[in-house]
């Protein structure tokens, strides 16, 4: 009896604590001071460091799903980004999807228990947001994303071979990045950064990297996961009931079987949604590459222009996930092939070598030493983290420049800047690419 009463008291205490936290988060949002405060607070609450998630269904629990989506989108939208609202509004539904599938952010009940909607999809997220803003319908966003990638492709074709390339066209800054306005950079390193970042996720490049550079900086065998985007017949894939195709590794024989029965399509042509869509299939189980370390490596070796090229390649990879027209290997792979072709036709050389790509992958692998679990999404790279007057991408460049850095945190895992930049510094030392030791304000 006493124990049960204590449990009830503890539960009431926890409910009051969560209610206060949600109230404070709402005040933060109204004051435009959100900056991930609720995400950080919700990870821990009295009596539990790791609350057990509850599995819900979009179809069965539609009202709960709708409320969580609306709150989470409003929460993300209130943060500060280095892109225009037109662009952030069409990137954030992708973030909401990941949070719905993992029970993060506002996908929690009144006592902080995570709510996981495993059957959440991009289109189902957009169907909720479309009720608030018609331009956020899934077809509109998918078509808009295709257009932004086409803008970049057309711009690269026009400017290829010129000594300098502007990071804007007649429609404005590429991918809406505000600090691209009026900015010109050297074309050759910019293209190199684009290609390197586009190749580092390619499964063939990762296998080749492991063959050429099989060891981590500490001398132990390096472990590296990889996979790739596949064009799929969406209805057939759903009927197979494979679930999350990124959760376990598919062997070459299994992948070939899916090709043979018309689930995966590999012919080099354009496929149209909704008959066709894309899905990520894992081919080797392990952690992959830290995008932040990859950007730092490219910036250190090839300069600021290359860093910005790599960043735009990451943007393409993000936008590529949900399109009305897609291609096998993803649009980032198509972009890389296009740049290889242009470089060979016009200059008789390739923009990067196999060794350059392998060195990048080896350096940035999460399981290299010192290890890291951070890998900022495109949304996080253009976000102003709490306590920072620059987006994360430019903070990374300041690290390479040896400038004093703020004591902020990165990514969903809230990796402290002190720890992350120390990891980067030690890796650069191991790679014999010295950088200034990080200092903090």
Secondary structure, 3 states (H helix, E strand, C coil): CHHHHHHHHHHHHHHHHHHHHHHHHHHHHHCCCCCCHHHHHHCCECCECCCCCEEECCCCCHHHHHHHHHHHHHHHHCCCECECHHHHHHHHHHHHHHHHHHCCCCCECCCCCEEEECCCCHHHHHHHHHHHCHHHCHHHHHHHHHHHHHHHHHHHHHHCCCCEEECEECCEEHHHEHHHCCCEEEHHHHHHHHHHHHHCCCHHHHHHHHHHCCECCCCCECCCCEEEEEEEEHHHHHHHCCCCCCCCCCCHHHHHHHHHCCCEECCCCEEECCCEEEEEEEEECCCCECHHHHHHHHHHHHCHHHHHHHHHHHHHHHHCCCCCEEECCHHHHHHHHHHHHHHHHHHCCCCCCHHHHHHHHHHHECCCCCCCCCCCCHHHHCECCCCCCCCHHHHHHHHHHCCCECCCEECCCCEEHHHHHHHHHHHHHHCCCCCCCCCEC
